[in-house]
Amino acid sequence: MEPENKTYNCAIIGGGLAGLCLAIQLADEGISVVLFEKNEYPLHKVCGEYISLESWDFLVGLGLPIETYNLPIINSLGISSEQGFMLNQSLEMGGFGISRFSLDHYLYQLAIEKNVTILQNCKVNSVVQAGADLQEIDTVNGKFRASVVCGSYGKYTPSFIQKNEKYHSRINSKSTNYIGVKYHIKSDLAANRIELHNFRNGYCGISKVDQDWHCLCYLTTAENLQNNAKDVKLMEENILFKNPFLKDYFTKSEFINPNPLVISNIQFRNKQTDVGNIFLLGDAAGSITPLCGNGMSMGMRASKILARELTKYFRNQCSIEQVSTAYKKSWNTAFSNRIMAGYYLQNLFGRKNTTHFALKLLDKSPALMRRLITLTHGEKF
Ligand SMILES: Cc1cc2nc3c(=O)[nH]c(=O)nc-3n(C[C@H](O)[C@H](O)[C@H](O)COP(=O)(O)OP(=O)(O)OC[C@H]3O[C@@H](n4cnc5c(N)ncnc54)[C@H](O)[C@@H]3O)c2cc1C
């Protein structure tokens, strides 16, 4: 571990996609970076593992040889209703599949090669301003110092951030609580196809990833689970199996691990790009519904925007206040339409009759359907 008296240019809290990508880009500019990750690589995460192709060139540019990983390229979409109707549509931009277990681990290895200091099993407990240009990061492994701190800690906001007077969470008691559930399965679903299956108060995505596995991942309300004795299997049988396509996937596929990975207490909330001198990116800047499309690509794109602004700061080309203003402006320009589209789509999905009629309508309006999909995928960056 680094001596505690070293002052890093930048400290990053959380080593998911957003944090690792930011670390790599800053290190490429000669900026010293320490990244704290409370878990240990490699690890599985609840995620649909479909990445919009907009991020492909970015990942190659970082130095990840993804073209050699033999990943499935996905250009066909199917969306089903509980009544058994399937809407089919080709994907203009499309995506590729890779498990978070593999992707985060590859990025971790690349960051190490680029001389990022990565501390695993190292949870950050607090950050305090220790001088004009100095912040002290208190972790389970001791205290560290950095000029700039970035938070990429994902969808669960640490308590020390929640307590910050500048943190404006807009979660209220009426916000719906969701759970996310993920399995890896072996399925005959075509490698170029992603399917989204609706059920009461939720939807389930299936698409191919690496290792000849498919990722089967769904989002539903915590209420659905509570109403089924908090038993995931019982909920699947009582609710998900009402969609005939899902029943087939669940009963006819080989499950790599019969027990799913489950996360709870997911809420979707408004956005904030910084809090008390900490720049936020990825889900930390606001977790978005999976239907906003491509939270992973949004996290990676945000890392590129923030890396560009911070690099100017470390080259003495601008002040930290200017970084904050420019980052916020670019973030809003890059993501506001996608977030809006996601909110509308979220309202259309997971409702028995509304979803069914919406899919029938969209089936007859391919131009509208294409437009909606375009809104959830950004341009290459
Ligand atoms: C059910 C579901 C399905 C999804 N499907 C897709 C999909 O198919 N495609 C897509 O693009 N997006 C999808 N998303 C969204 C996507 O998973 C997220 O947008 C993405 O993971 C965000 O990455 P991140 O780096 O911001 O956060 P994360 O990947 O969550 O990383 C945050 C990291 O911070 C660490 N951390 C947290 N607190 C601390 C602390 N105090 N100290 C140190 N470390 C800390 C955590 O351990 C974690 O590793 C889905 C989301 C859900 C819920």
PDBQT file of the ligand as one rigid body, heavy atoms in Angstrom, charges set to zero:
ROOT
HETATM    1  C1  LIG A 401     -31.450  -4.785 -13.309  1.00  0.00    +0.000 C 
HETATM    2  C2  LIG A 401     -30.482  -3.892 -14.058  1.00  0.00    +0.000 A 
HETATM    3  C3  LIG A 401     -30.124  -4.184 -15.371  1.00  0.00    +0.000 A 
HETATM    4  C4  LIG A 401     -29.243  -3.368 -16.063  1.00  0.00    +0.000 A 
HETATM    5  N1  LIG A 401     -28.911  -3.697 -17.348  1.00  0.00    +0.000 NA
HETATM    6  C5  LIG A 401     -28.071  -2.911 -18.052  1.00  0.00    +0.000 A 
HETATM    7  C6  LIG A 401     -27.678  -3.259 -19.392  1.00  0.00    +0.000 A 
HETATM    8  O1  LIG A 401     -28.049  -4.304 -19.949  1.00  0.00    +0.000 OA
HETATM    9  N2  LIG A 401     -26.869  -2.407 -20.051  1.00  0.00    +0.000 N 
HETATM   10  C7  LIG A 401     -26.391  -1.238 -19.491  1.00  0.00    +0.000 A 
HETATM   11  O2  LIG A 401     -25.654  -0.508 -20.151  1.00  0.00    +0.000 OA
HETATM   12  N3  LIG A 401     -26.713  -0.913 -18.210  1.00  0.00    +0.000 NA
HETATM   13  C8  LIG A 401     -27.527  -1.716 -17.477  1.00  0.00    +0.000 A 
HETATM   14  N4  LIG A 401     -27.834  -1.401 -16.182  1.00  0.00    +0.000 N 
HETATM   15  C9  LIG A 401     -27.208  -0.205 -15.581  1.00  0.00    +0.000 C 
HETATM   16  C10 LIG A 401     -25.740  -0.466 -15.256  1.00  0.00    +0.000 C 
HETATM   17  O3  LIG A 401     -25.589  -1.679 -14.525  1.00  0.00    +0.000 OA
HETATM   18  C11 LIG A 401     -25.159   0.683 -14.437  1.00  0.00    +0.000 C 
HETATM   19  O4  LIG A 401     -25.499   1.898 -15.065  1.00  0.00    +0.000 OA
HETATM   20  C12 LIG A 401     -23.639   0.564 -14.312  1.00  0.00    +0.000 C 
HETATM   21  O5  LIG A 401     -23.290  -0.596 -13.630  1.00  0.00    +0.000 OA
HETATM   22  C13 LIG A 401     -23.092   1.768 -13.575  1.00  0.00    +0.000 C 
HETATM   23  O6  LIG A 401     -21.691   1.615 -13.402  1.00  0.00    +0.000 OA
HETATM   24  P1  LIG A 401     -20.954   2.395 -12.253  1.00  0.00    +0.000 P 
HETATM   25  O7  LIG A 401     -19.503   2.230 -12.501  1.00  0.00    +0.000 OA
HETATM   26  O8  LIG A 401     -21.520   3.759 -12.116  1.00  0.00    +0.000 OA
HETATM   27  O9  LIG A 401     -21.390   1.639 -10.902  1.00  0.00    +0.000 OA
HETATM   28  P2  LIG A 401     -21.062   0.166 -10.394  1.00  0.00    +0.000 P 
HETATM   29  O10 LIG A 401     -20.745  -0.742 -11.517  1.00  0.00    +0.000 OA
HETATM   30  O11 LIG A 401     -22.191  -0.185  -9.493  1.00  0.00    +0.000 OA
HETATM   31  O12 LIG A 401     -19.729   0.344  -9.539  1.00  0.00    +0.000 OA
HETATM   32  C14 LIG A 401     -19.692   1.030  -8.318  1.00  0.00    +0.000 C 
HETATM   33  C15 LIG A 401     -18.546   0.450  -7.483  1.00  0.00    +0.000 C 
HETATM   34  O13 LIG A 401     -18.320   1.257  -6.334  1.00  0.00    +0.000 OA
HETATM   35  C16 LIG A 401     -17.979   0.414  -5.232  1.00  0.00    +0.000 C 
HETATM   36  N5  LIG A 401     -18.269   1.185  -4.004  1.00  0.00    +0.000 N 
HETATM   37  C17 LIG A 401     -19.471   1.607  -3.556  1.00  0.00    +0.000 A 
HETATM   38  N6  LIG A 401     -19.341   2.320  -2.412  1.00  0.00    +0.000 NA
HETATM   39  C18 LIG A 401     -18.015   2.334  -2.132  1.00  0.00    +0.000 A 
HETATM   40  C19 LIG A 401     -17.253   2.912  -1.071  1.00  0.00    +0.000 A 
HETATM   41  N7  LIG A 401     -17.816   3.614  -0.073  1.00  0.00    +0.000 N 
HETATM   42  N8  LIG A 401     -15.909   2.723  -1.086  1.00  0.00    +0.000 NA
HETATM   43  C20 LIG A 401     -15.308   2.021  -2.074  1.00  0.00    +0.000 A 
HETATM   44  N9  LIG A 401     -15.995   1.446  -3.115  1.00  0.00    +0.000 NA
HETATM   45  C21 LIG A 401     -17.327   1.616  -3.144  1.00  0.00    +0.000 A 
HETATM   46  C22 LIG A 401     -18.879  -0.810  -5.445  1.00  0.00    +0.000 C 
HETATM   47  O14 LIG A 401     -18.374  -1.935  -4.796  1.00  0.00    +0.000 OA
HETATM   48  C23 LIG A 401     -18.865  -0.949  -6.982  1.00  0.00    +0.000 C 
HETATM   49  O15 LIG A 401     -17.883  -1.844  -7.449  1.00  0.00    +0.000 OA
HETATM   50  C24 LIG A 401     -28.706  -2.207 -15.458  1.00  0.00    +0.000 A 
HETATM   51  C25 LIG A 401     -29.050  -1.900 -14.129  1.00  0.00    +0.000 A 
HETATM   52  C26 LIG A 401     -29.922  -2.738 -13.435  1.00  0.00    +0.000 A 
HETATM   53  C27 LIG A 401     -30.280  -2.398 -11.996  1.00  0.00    +0.000 C 
ENDROOT
TORSDOF 0
